[in-house]
Amino acid sequence: MNRRDFLRGTSALGLFLPFSSLVAAVESQTGTIGGSRQSFDYAWLKGLARNLSAQPHQSHENELPDEVAELTWDEYQSITYQRDHALWKEQPDSPFQAQLFHLGLYFKTPVKIHEVIDGEAREIAYDPDLFDYGKSGLDGETLPEDLGFAGFRLHPKEDPKRDVAAFLGASYFRAVGKTLQYGASARGLAIDTAMDRPEEFPDFTQFWLERPADSGEVVTVYALLESPSTTGAYRFDISQPDGVLMDIDVALYPRKPIERLGIAPLTSMYMIGENDREANYDWRPEIHDSDGLSMHTGHGEWLWRPLTNPRSIRFNAYHDQNPRGFGLLQRDHEFDHYQDDGAYYDQRPSIWIEPKGDWGSGAVQLVEIPTLDETFDNIVAFWNPQTPVEPGEELLYGYRIHWRELPPFSPETDNLAHCVDTRTGLGGVVGQRREYYSCRFVVDFQGGPFPLEDDETDVEAVIETSAGRIEITSARPLEEIDGYRARFDIVPPDDGTDPINIRLYLRAGDRPLTETWIYQWTPPPVEERELRNPGHL
C-alpha cells in the first residue's frame, strides 16, 4: 500500500478481561455476524490491544472475493450507501448520522464495525440492502455475509448528503472545516516514514461507534489499530464547535522495537506555491492542500516553515520539549491565488495538533517528497518521541485535532505577527549587471502588533543562515496588508547543492514583532544558475 493509493481513495473521501475471555471475544466477533451484545468500554479495548500485541500479527489484506478486489475506479465510485439505513437516522437528537464504505479498489482489508449502546457492543452485519451497487456489476446477494466494510463517514443530522469526517484506508481519517471541504488527512500512527526501507502502514481493523446521548453534541468512536510492529487502542470524541474537533486518547502496545514512531501524523499535498514553482507547467498559480508547517514550541516560540516541492526527498526534525502544538495549515484562502473552481484549494481546512499533558523530549518531523501530480500526498508531519520504543511497553498519548480554516491558537495570541506570504526569485539589483548568482526571498508578515502605532519605530530583520552570504536586506511597512515585508538575498557559498537553513524574524529593539520564519533552501546546480542579464547592461 502506498500514499498515492490512500489519497486517491479518500478524496473520492470497564475492566480488563482475562486473556482467554479476550480471545473468545475476538473469535465471537469474527464468527458471529450480528451476534449477541457484549460489554464494552475503553479499558476493555486497551486490554484487547495489549493482549493481541503478545501474538503474531495476522494480516487480512487481500482476502476479498475477486469481483470485489478487481473493481475499477468508476465501478467502485458507483457504489453508494443507502441513506435510509444510516446509523442513528431515527434518533432526532443525534448530532451525527453514520454511513459505511464498501470494500474494493484500494481498500482491500476488511474492517469490522460495531455499534455501542449503553455500554454494550454488537457488530453491524454486512447486508446487501445497505448499498446501491450502481454500475459496479456486483450482486450483493452472492457476497459473503462476513465480508465486512472499508470504513465509515459521519454526516450532520441536518445534511445526510455531505459528510464532515471519514475513516477510510489503513489508519487514515479526515474532517472538514466550515466550508465542508476535505484537504489534508490525519493517521492513527506512522511507522518508519522516510527511511531506507518500506514504510509500515498500520490498520484500523475494528471500529466501535457509540450511539450519541440524547441532545448530545459529541459522538465517540473507538478503534483497534494493528500492524506488524504494534497494536493500539484509540478513542475519538468528535464534535463540531467550529469546524471539527477531535479529542483523542491513544494507548500503544509495541510488538517490537520501532526506530521512527510518528505520533499524531498529518499528511498533505504541496505541488506549487508562491515560494516554489518548480512544477510551473500548470495554468493555476498555486496547487496545495497546505502551505506551511506551524509549530508552537514548549518554551513558547512560534515557528513557521513554508512547505516546498523538493527535487529529492527532504527530511527535517525540529527538536522540542513538551510541544504546545503543531499543524499543517492552509493560511492562504484567497481564490484568486489558486483560480481552481473544481478542487477549491482556497477552502481547504488547516489541521492543528494540541497535545494533552507532557509529551517529553522529541521532535516535530517533516517529510517533503517530490511530486509532479496533485493527487499524490507528498507532505508528512508528526511527533517523534526521543525515548526508544521497546516491545512490552504501554505508550499513552492524548491530543486534540482542530480541523478549521485557521487554528484556535496562533502567534497573535502572543501579540506576534504571522507570515502570510513567502516568495522567491533571482536576486540582485534591478538595473545593475549581476556578476554572481543569488536567490531573493520576500517574506510578508501581518497581524499582531501591525500596523505599528508609532511610525518612527525602527523595525529590523534578524536573519541567520547555516551557510552562504546574506545581502541586500530590508524591512519596511506594507500598507496593502497592514503589515511588514522583509527582503534579502542569499548567495550560496560555492558550487555545491547542500541545503541551507535560514531563520528570520522582525524586531523593534529587543522586542520580537513576528513569529520566526524558517526555511530550507537548496541551491540549484551550477549549470542552472542563470544570471539573466539583459543585453543593455
Summary of the structure (lengths in Angstrom):
residues: 537
radius of gyration: 25.2
end to end distance: 55.3
largest distance: 86.2
contacts: 1769
relative contact order: 0.10
helix: 12%
strand: 40%
